[in-house]
Amino acid sequence: MSTGTGSTSRSRRLSTIIAGALLAVACSAPPDPPAPPDPAPPQRDETAAACDVADTTMTDVMTADNWAPITAGKWRFPGTEAILAEAGTERPGPRRPFEYAVLSAGSEFGSVQIEGEVQLDSTLDDSARDAIIVFGYRSDTEFYYVHLSTANTSYAHNGIFIVNNTDRRRIDDQWDASRKKGAAPAITDKRWHRVRVLHCADLGTIAVYLDGSRIPLMTATDTSFNSGRVGFGSFDNTARLRNLSLAGSAGTR
């Protein structure tokens, strides 16, 4: 009569084999995926924190009597906009924007924040179409300007510049001379775009923001002019400005 010893031994061997297989499967399973990294901290606008520009504010300045254009006949001031309706022409002296209007109302600003909406009116097939924001203006040959353009592979386009009694000179950090390339094109269509320019005069820091971004499209540092007036125009195209507001400190020379 059989005692079942062989069957028991076979069962034990089978259990051992199954346990070993399960252990092998467990050991070969991929490890748990690593925990996701902590989210990157939000980018901080260091330039905006660098100066206080809230001493003096100006709004509702879009009527003609508040502006001093280079060539009055090229401009229209319907009350809500400053419209450069005809492209300017080159003038004697250093190479600089052909046509702009300076805001003559009020006093000069030191540090200033300029906010407004800009539209380029030139046709879309013009890759060099542009508008400029002027600040630190002291004379027709002494000022800073921001060039907002569709092109960004030309020294003269889409950057921050200074005119200081000589040909305009590019000063923005984004321009790479070896690659002949600057910041991403500022405006590539015919829609309105929100533009903000912050000039911290004592430190010389300049930052340009587009369409509500907290991260500047262009930055620069220059201490040549610590005060001046604000203006708008184009190097050699047509453009318009609306909803201009200024906040700044009183300028001193």
PyMOL commands that set and color helices and strands:
alter all, ss='L'
color gray80, all
select helices_A, chain A and resi 5-28+48-50+64-66+72-74
alter helices_A, ss='H'
color red, helices_A
select strands_A, chain A and resi 56-58+67-69+75-76+81-84+99-103+109-120+130-139+142-149+160-164+169-170+193-200+205-210+218-221+229-234+239-250
alter strands_A, ss='S'
color yellow, strands_A
deselect
rebuild
show_as cartoon
